[in-house]
C-alpha cells in the first residue's frame, strides 16, 4: 500500500477473472461457483453484514441448490428456524394450510437473513474468493483486452482491479447493468412496510403455529408474518405507495392502524412491541430488458425481482447465481451462445413467475372496488 500524495491510500493493482458487484445470495452463489472452478473472484459488498435485511422465507427446494453450492452443512450449522408450511387467509375469510409435509425436500426455513447472507460470504471466502466488505464500485472503464479496469473505495482505501468479467448483483437498482444501457421493465409498484417486533415469547396465537408463515389479504394489500430465529416477529404490509401515502401521517401510527384491519396477523402480533421499523422497501415485480453483454451479466434482483408473495426470491437468486457461473465458465471456454442461453433462461423463468403470480392474485375477489386488487386482476389477466 502506498500514498498517492493526496492523503488517500492506494492499494497496488489487483487482477481477478471476475468481479461481483454485490454480496447477497445471488452474488455470493456466483462467486462460490466460479471460485470452485479455480477462477479468481472478488466480491464488492457495500455493507459489513451488520444491518437488518428482509427476505426471510426459504422454501424446501433450496436444500438442493445449497447442496449444489456446497454450503448445505454450513447452513445447517446456523440453526435457522424450520418452517413446516404456510397459513393463508386469501380468497376467503378462513385460515387454510399449505403444508410442506409431502415435499420431497422436507420443510422450509425462516431465516435470520443477515446471518444467512454473512454465511454465504464466508463460504465464498472459503472457496477462494476475496470479499471486500464496506466497499463500493466508484469507476470502471473497458480495457484493451475486452475486460474492465475498475476502482473500488473502501473507507480511505482505494483498490484497483483489472478483470475479465463483471457480475451485477446490486439488487433492484441494477446500477452497473443500467449504465450499460439495460432498461428496467416494471410490472407493478408494490412496496413493503416491514417491522420487527419483540416481546411475547409465544410468537403466535394457537391458531397460527410458530413454525408457520402467515399470509393474509386485506382490502388494500396483504400482510406477511413469520417468527425469526432470534425470536423476533417480522410483520410486513404489502400495498402500493400511493395507497399507503393517502392515509399516512405518522409512519408507525399508520402501520399499527392498518394492522388492525388484518385480524389474524394482528392476533399474532398481540403483546409484541416494535423493535425496528416500519421500513419502507421496494417489493415490486420487475426485470431488465437485457441481462448480459459480452463481458458482463446481471443476476438476482438485478436481473429479475419477484413479488415476495412467491417466496421464491432467495432460492431463485441462489439458483441463477449458480447458473450465471456456469454460463460465464462456458463463455470463457468458447461457447458463443452461453450468455444468450443464460439471458433466455432468465426471460423464461420470469414469464413462468408472472403466470403463477397472476393465478394467485386472481384468486382474491373479495374486494371488487379496491384499487389494489383491481390493479392485480388486470395484471393477472395479462399474465395468464
C-alpha positions in Angstrom: 0.0 0.0 0.0 1.4 3.4 -0.9 0.3 7.1 -0.6 -0.7 9.0 -3.7 0.2 12.4 -2.3 -3.5 13.4 -1.7 -3.9 11.7 1.7 -5.7 8.7 0.2 -4.2 5.3 0.4 -3.9 3.5 -2.9 -3.5 -0.3 -3.0 -1.5 -2.0 -5.6 -3.3 -3.1 -8.7 -5.1 -6.4 -8.5 -6.4 -8.9 -11.0 -9.4 -11.2 -11.0 -11.2 -13.3 -13.6 -14.5 -11.9 -12.3 -15.6 -9.1 -10.0 -19.1 -9.5 -8.4 -20.9 -6.3 -7.5 -23.0 -7.2 -4.5 -22.6 -9.8 -1.8 -26.2 -11.0 -1.4 -27.3 -14.6 -2.1 -27.0 -14.3 -5.9 -23.6 -12.6 -5.9 -22.2 -15.0 -3.3 -23.6 -18.0 -5.2 -21.9 -16.9 -8.4 -18.7 -16.2 -6.5 -18.7 -19.6 -4.8 -19.4 -21.5 -8.1 -16.7 -19.6 -10.0 -14.1 -19.9 -7.2 -14.7 -23.7 -7.1 -13.8 -23.7 -10.8 -10.4 -22.3 -9.9 -11.3 -18.8 -11.1 -10.1 -15.8 -9.2 -13.1 -13.8 -7.9 -13.6 -10.6 -5.9 -16.9 -9.6 -4.3 -17.7 -6.0 -3.6 -20.2 -5.6 -0.8 -21.4 -2.3 0.5 -22.3 -3.5 4.0 -20.5 -5.2 6.8 -23.4 -7.7 7.0 -24.5 -6.0 10.2 -27.8 -4.4 9.3 -31.3 -5.8 9.2 -32.2 -7.5 5.9 -35.6 -8.5 4.7 -36.4 -11.7 2.8 -36.8 -14.4 5.5 -38.5 -17.4 3.9 -36.6 -20.2 2.2 -38.7 -22.9 0.5 -37.8 -26.6 0.8 -36.3 -26.8 -2.8 -33.5 -24.5 -1.6 -31.9 -27.5 0.0 -30.9 -29.0 -3.3 -29.5 -25.7 -4.5 -27.4 -25.2 -1.4 -26.1 -28.7 -1.6 -25.1 -27.9 -5.2 -23.2 -24.9 -4.0 -21.5 -26.9 -1.2 -23.0 -24.8 1.6 -25.6 -27.2 3.0 -23.6 -28.2 6.1 -22.7 -24.5 6.8 -26.4 -23.6 6.5 -27.4 -26.3 9.0 -24.9 -25.2 11.5 -26.5 -21.7 11.5 -29.7 -23.2 13.1 -32.3 -21.3 11.2 -35.9 -21.9 12.2 -37.7 -24.7 10.4 -40.9 -23.7 8.6 -43.4 -26.5 8.1 -45.9 -24.7 5.9 -47.8 -21.5 5.0 -51.1 -20.5 6.5 -53.2 -18.2 4.3 -56.2 -16.0 4.6 -56.7 -15.5 0.9 -59.8 -15.5 -1.3 -61.9 -16.4 1.8 -62.2 -15.4 5.5 -61.0 -18.7 6.9 -57.4 -19.7 7.5 -56.2 -22.6 5.4 -52.9 -24.5 5.2 -50.3 -25.3 2.6 -48.1 -27.8 4.4 -44.6 -28.9 3.3 -45.2 -32.4 4.8 -45.3 -34.1 1.3 -42.5 -32.0 -0.2 -39.6 -34.3 -1.2 -37.1 -31.8 0.2 -38.7 -31.6 3.6 -39.5 -28.4 5.4 -38.6 -24.8 4.6 -36.9 -22.2 6.9 -37.4 -18.9 8.5 -34.1 -17.1 8.2 -32.1 -14.7 10.1 -31.4 -13.0 6.8 -28.4 -11.0 7.9 -26.7 -14.1 9.3 -27.6 -16.1 6.2 -26.0 -13.6 3.8 -22.9 -13.4 6.1 -22.6 -17.2 6.0 -22.6 -17.1 2.2 -19.9 -14.5 2.1 -17.8 -16.7 4.4 -18.4 -19.7 2.2 -17.3 -17.6 -0.8 -14.0 -16.8 1.0 -13.6 -20.4 2.0 -13.9 -21.3 -1.7 -11.1 -18.9 -2.6 -13.0 -15.6 -3.4 -11.9 -12.3 -1.9 -14.8 -10.4 -0.3 -14.4 -6.7 0.2 -16.9 -5.6 2.9 -17.9 -1.9 3.3 -16.8 -1.3 -0.3 -18.3 0.2 -3.5 -17.5 0.5 -7.1 -16.5 4.1 -8.0 -15.4 3.8 -11.6 -15.0 1.4 -14.5 -13.6 1.6 -18.0 -13.3 -1.0 -20.7 -9.7 -2.2 -21.2 -7.9 -3.1 -24.4 -8.2 -6.9 -23.7 -12.0 -6.8 -23.7 -12.4 -6.7 -19.9 -12.6 -3.9 -17.4 -10.4 -1.7 -15.3 -12.3 -0.7 -12.1 -11.7 1.3 -9.0 -13.2 0.4 -5.6 -13.4 2.6 -2.5 -13.4 1.1 1.0 -13.2 3.9 3.5 -10.0 5.8 2.9 -8.6 2.9 0.8 -8.9 2.7 -3.0 -8.4 -0.6 -4.8 -7.9 -1.1 -8.5 -8.8 -4.2 -10.3 -8.4 -5.5 -13.8 -11.0 -8.1 -14.5 -12.3 -10.1 -17.5 -15.9 -10.1 -16.4 -18.3 -8.1 -14.2 -21.3 -9.6 -12.5 -24.0 -7.1 -11.5 -25.6 -8.5 -8.3 -26.5 -5.0 -7.0 -30.2 -5.7 -6.4 -33.2 -3.9 -8.0 -31.0 -0.9 -8.7 -29.0 -2.9 -11.2 -26.6 0.0 -11.1 -24.0 -1.4 -13.4 -26.3 -3.1 -16.0 -28.3 0.1 -16.4 -25.1 2.1 -17.1 -24.6 -0.4 -20.0 -27.9 0.6 -21.5 -30.2 -2.0 -19.9 -33.7 -0.7 -19.0 -35.9 -1.8 -16.1 -39.3 -3.2 -17.0 -41.6 -2.6 -14.0 -44.7 -4.7 -13.7 -46.2 -3.0 -10.6 -45.2 -0.6 -7.8 -45.6 -2.9 -4.7 -43.9 -1.7 -1.5 -43.5 -3.4 1.9 -43.8 -1.5 5.2 -41.9 -4.0 7.3 -41.3 -4.1 11.0 -39.6 -6.3 13.5 -41.5 -6.9 16.8 -40.3 -8.4 20.1 -42.0 -9.2 23.3 -44.3 -12.1 23.8 -42.4 -15.4 23.9 -45.1 -17.5 22.3 -44.9 -15.6 19.0 -48.3 -16.7 17.8 -51.8 -17.5 19.0 -52.8 -21.2 19.0 -54.3 -20.9 15.5 -51.0 -19.7 14.0 -48.2 -22.1 15.0 -44.7 -20.5 15.4 -43.4 -22.7 12.6 -45.8 -21.3 10.0 -45.6 -18.3 7.7 -48.9 -16.4 7.7 -50.2 -14.5 4.6 -53.4 -12.5 5.0 -55.1 -10.5 2.3 -56.8 -7.2 3.2 -58.8 -4.6 1.3 -55.8 -2.6 0.0 -53.0 -5.2 0.1 -51.8 -8.1 2.1 -49.8 -9.0 5.3 -46.9 -11.4 5.9 -45.6 -12.5 9.2 -43.1 -15.1 10.4 -41.1 -15.8 13.6 -37.4 -15.4 13.1 -34.6 -17.5 14.8 -33.8 -14.5 17.1 -37.4 -14.8 18.5 -38.4 -11.6 16.8 -41.5 -11.5 14.7 -41.2 -9.9 11.3 -44.5 -8.4 10.1 -44.8 -6.7 6.7 -47.7 -4.9 5.0 -47.6 -5.0 1.2 -49.5 -2.4 -0.7 -49.0 0.3 -3.4 -47.1 3.5 -2.5 -50.0 5.9 -3.5 -52.4 3.9 -1.3 -50.1 3.9 1.6 -49.3 7.6 1.3 -53.0 8.6 1.1 -53.5 7.6 4.8 -50.1 8.1 6.1 -49.4 10.7 8.7 -47.1 9.2 11.3 -45.5 6.0 9.8 -45.6 4.0 13.0 -49.1 5.0 13.9 -50.4 4.4 10.4 -48.8 1.0 10.3 -50.4 -0.2 13.5 -53.8 1.2 12.4 -53.5 -0.8 9.1 -52.6 -3.9 11.1 -55.9 -3.7 12.9 -57.6 -4.4 9.6 -55.9 -7.8 9.5 -57.5 -9.8 12.3 -55.2 -12.9 12.1 -52.0 -11.0 11.7 -53.0 -8.6 14.5 -53.7 -11.5 16.8 -50.2 -12.9 16.1 -48.6 -9.5 16.8 -50.6 -9.0 20.0 -48.5 -8.2 23.1 -45.4 -7.6 20.9 -43.6 -4.2 20.9 -42.0 -2.5 17.9 -38.2 -3.0 17.9 -37.4 -1.7 14.4 -39.3 -0.1 11.6 -41.5 0.2 9.8 -39.1 0.2 7.0 -40.4 1.1 3.5 -38.8 -1.0 0.8 -39.5 -1.8 -2.9 -41.2 -5.2 -3.4 -42.4 -4.9 -7.0 -42.0 -7.3 -9.8 -39.5 -6.1 -12.4 -36.8 -7.3 -14.7 -34.1 -5.9 -17.0 -34.8 -5.9 -20.8 -31.1 -7.1 -21.3 -29.3 -9.1 -18.6 -26.0 -9.8 -20.4 -23.4 -8.3 -22.6 -20.1 -9.5 -24.0 -18.2 -9.2 -20.7 -21.0 -8.7 -18.0 -24.2 -10.2 -16.8 -26.8 -9.4 -14.2 -28.1 -11.9 -11.6 -30.5 -12.0 -8.7 -32.8 -9.0 -8.2 -30.7 -7.0 -10.6 -31.8 -9.3 -13.4 -35.4 -10.1 -12.2 -37.1 -9.2 -9.0 -40.1 -11.2 -7.7 -43.1 -10.2 -5.6 -42.4 -11.7 -2.1 -45.7 -13.5 -2.3 -43.9 -16.0 -4.4 -41.5 -17.0 -1.7 -39.0 -17.7 -4.5 -36.7 -14.7 -4.3 -33.8 -16.2 -2.3 -34.0 -19.7 -3.9 -34.1 -18.2 -7.4 -31.2 -15.9 -6.6 -29.1 -18.9 -5.5 -30.1 -21.0 -8.5 -29.3 -18.3 -11.0 -26.1 -17.3 -9.2 -25.0 -20.9 -9.8 -26.3 -20.8 -13.4 -24.5 -17.5 -14.1 -21.2 -19.0 -13.0 -21.8 -22.0 -15.3 -22.6 -19.6 -18.2 -19.5 -17.4 -17.6 -17.3 -20.5 -17.5 -18.8 -21.8 -20.7 -18.4 -18.4 -22.3 -14.7 -18.4 -21.4 -14.3 -21.8 -22.8 -15.5 -20.6 -26.2 -19.3 -21.3 -26.1 -20.6 -18.3 -28.1 -24.2 -19.0 -27.1 -23.6 -19.3 -23.3 -24.6 -15.8 -22.3 -27.5 -15.7 -24.7 -28.7 -19.0 -23.3 -28.4 -17.5 -19.8 -30.5 -14.5 -20.9 -33.1 -16.7 -22.4 -33.3 -18.8 -19.2 -33.9 -15.6 -17.2 -36.7 -14.5 -19.6 -38.4 -17.9 -19.4 -38.2 -18.0 -15.6 -39.7 -14.5 -15.3 -42.6 -15.4 -17.7 -43.3 -18.5 -15.7 -43.3 -16.5 -12.5 -45.7 -13.9 -14.0 -48.2 -16.6 -14.9 -48.0 -18.1 -11.4 -48.3 -14.6 -9.8 -51.4 -13.9 -12.0 -53.1 -17.1 -10.9 -52.6 -16.4 -7.2 -53.6 -12.8 -7.2 -56.6 -13.7 -9.3 -57.9 -15.9 -6.5 -58.7 -13.0 -4.3 -62.0 -11.4 -5.3 -63.5 -10.2 -2.0 -62.8 -6.5 -2.7 -64.1 -5.8 -6.2 -63.8 -2.0 -5.8 -60.3 -2.0 -4.2 -57.7 -0.1 -6.3 -55.0 -2.6 -5.1 -56.9 -5.7 -6.2 -58.2 -4.1 -9.4 -54.6 -3.5 -10.5 -53.6 -7.0 -9.7 -56.5 -8.5 -11.6 -55.6 -6.5 -14.7 -52.1 -7.9 -14.4 -53.5 -11.3 -13.7 -55.3 -11.3 -17.0 -52.1 -10.2 -18.8 -50.0 -12.8 -17.1 -52.4 -15.7 -17.7 
